[in-house]
Amino acid sequence: MSSNKRGKPLLLNDDFTYTVKETIWDNGERFAFTEGPDGLGAYWPVLYAVTRLRSPGHSSGTMIGKARVIAQFHIWAERSGIDLLERLQGLRFFRPFEIEGLRQSLRSAGVGSRRGDATVSPAVWITRCRIVARYIEWHAGFGIQKLDRVDVSFQEARERLQDCQKWLVADLPKPVPVSREGLDEQQQAALLRAIVPGSAANPFPAKYQFRNFVLVLLYYQLGLRLSEALALKTTDLRLEGPTPRLFVVRRADDPADTRQRQPLVKTKARPLPVAKALARVLWDWIIKDRKDKKIYGKASRSEYVFVSRRGVGLSKSSAEAIFRTLRTCEGVPGNMSAHLLRHTWNDRFSRLADDAELREAVEKQLRNFLMGWKETSEQGASYARRATQEEADRLMLTMQNDLVPEA
């Protein structure tokens, strides 16, 4: 099965360089492939990725992130003169000072990082240490399985492993919880002024204003995740009829998606009702502006709703750049993002649910459905699926029509 690989060294100009590359197989599956200092596949990291990290339907970005942490672990070991295979499968593990050195290595943002010698946040540091702890446990399993379970050496090896894992994550600083809130009313007004095509406050080139308007409006009115809008295909839209709909669909490892960072739908697949005003905007984008070859190239050949100037699916980096540009607009906060608009949607939903005097359990069920989150009770969801859909539709349309009244 053929593939193409792309990636960059985790560390540069180093004898112990490991490179984690994203490979895309013929069937569209994306895989984290780790190359060692010799330029060949690093056996143990690759085996771990195949047997533990590879999971159909899950984010390839998550796999690559974990593979990079494991590569960083191998770099630390080689720099420290430690034979990982002998230590882990020989069940000797690490001395306390080695554990501390490993922890500090995992705290570093990395030589190849744009942040230079900076350290990562406590939350990232804890996550890295836990990833390495699980990798150590997996590696040690090959040695432990050779021991007789009734032999005292078996229990001793298990205890040494547990001590190693405990020391690795012990006394790490706890992340400070951050209270996230959406935009206030003034900030929402500033955002809408900035995205309206032709507005003096609009920071985008005129030819891209309508596309960006429709994209940001989807995030604002539907509370979509960044990737959910970018993964939309024209076949996911049902814009005609009494209740226009948009379908959020999971398509991990889609062979048709050639974007380097594939936009993945991480939430549950779900239909969302679309207010007629928003449906008309989407329709105008697809039928008119999107077909302009001078601006969007071969967009007519693309399956994706939102396209770049080359006519291919809009990338995550391009969508992120749109939000970075919006941050420069007067009244728009400096942390503007699709995720912030998702928080804004939830704030509006909470206020509407309060006005409707919904019971807390009902509000939670509706919110989970519209956001694509798991239900708190599978049994309750199976009995109330139709009622949940109808009430969710009504509230979603009310929210949208409050923003843009139907003509």
Order of alpha helices (4+ residues) and beta strands (2+ residues): beta-beta-beta-alpha-alpha-alpha-alpha-alpha-alpha-alpha-alpha-alpha-beta-beta-beta-alpha-alpha-alpha-alpha-alpha-alpha-alpha
